[in-house]
Amino acid sequence: MPPLTVYIVDDDASVRDSLALMLGLAGYRTALFADAESFLVALRPDWSGCVLADLRLPGKSGLELQAALASAGVGLPVVIITAHGDVPAARAAFRADAVDFIEKPFDQAQLVAAIESAFSRETLRQRRASEKERLATLTAREREVLEHAAKGLHAKEIAAALGISTRTVEVHRTRIMEKLGVRNIAELVRFTLAAGGEPPAGAE
């Protein structure tokens, strides 16, 4: 996964440059775009970080960019910045799950706090996506064993429920822990809960 990046979308070159300088000195990676369309054209599935978008842009607005990302299933968190803030725009941004709505001129501390909040959200999103990918590698039988193990059943109880031997349950459980990268049953339960509860059903 590429490093977290702040994708700055603003039609004012001086604003883009000043933001890039400020954030660069603070240790952040940045990528600059003059409008929403150029960002969407360049967007790659593996990009990670957050979008810092001006409310008023030529072409799609910051809110329309936010909506386009959501409709495309892109989970990058969005921070809206503007020199023309109003309550309806702020309400629309937050209803669309914006991390923050910041009016210009803003100070570095305010901006960094919003970016850190966005990065925390992005890191959590990435972790959950990784957990789901690992869960998807389990066979149907392994998912059944995992579901019972996550409920606290012991190997003998799982074996009885599934009509298989205790030894087979133990083999499946070992493979499950290897695939999910957990070391013990407690971590296995924690992993399953963090990934959204019971593992998904599916065929081998």
Phi, psi and omega in degrees: 000128179300157180295156179298133184228145173265114180267106184269122180240104183207135183280349179269112184300323181293324177292315178303314183293319181292321177295317180298320179294312181301312183287326178297318178293335179273000176097010181265145170278140180228157172222136190248139179220142183274343180202167183295322183298316181293326176295314182295326178293320183280339187308133177241149183301332184267005178294141179219151182137232176207162179254128176250100190243136175289146180294314182258115180227154172294138185080227180294138176282174177300321178293322178291326174295316178302317180293322180295320178296316180296316182293334179273359180076020179273122187270008181301125177295150184238135171244124179266132175240148183198151171260001185228049184288145172213166185298314179301319180294317179296317179299317180297319181296314182290326177295331178272011174077031173295147178289319180201163178229106190246127179270138176281151352283141180242156180265167185297319182299318180295317181293314181297321179299319179294318180294318178297321177296318178295318180295323177297318178295320181292320179297319178295318179298317180295318181296317180294323178296319178296319179296319179294323178297319179291322176298326182292344180279350181284145174285169179300317180294320178297323178294323177295315179297318180298317180301316180289320179297322181293340177274357177096010180284145177276169184304317181296321180292320178295317180301316180295320181293325184261353180071035178231172182282157177299320180299319179296321177299316181296322177296314179298317182296321177297316179295321179299313181296324177295315182293323183271349178072036177247158187255340182205177184296322179300316178293327179296315178295316180298318179299313182297317179294319180294330181277000175115027176096221184292145180295151182290149176278159179169169181271163176292000000 
